[in-house]
Amino acid sequence: MGIFDKFKHQAKGSKGKDMSDAAERKVNEKTGNKHESHVDDAQQRVEGQLGMDRDGPERP
């Protein structure tokens, strides 16, 4: 099971968002925050596709 499959299964709860935030922090740490804005954009796109939109209601 890949990381995106894990997000799909846990997207409705806060655990999915916690995992997403942890992944973002780890990538930023590994790249020395050189690509922080790109990582943030990618995180938002993935969360949106999985129904984890932080600004709107979660999809069923």
Sequence and secondary structure as in RCSB ss.txt:
>XXXX:A:sequence
MGIFDKFKHQAKGSKGKDMSDAAERKVNEKTGNKHESHVDDAQQRVEGQLGMDRDGPERP
>XXXX:A:secstr
  HHHHHHHHTTSHHHHHHHHHHHHHHHHHHTTTTHHHHHHHHHHHHHHTT  SSS    
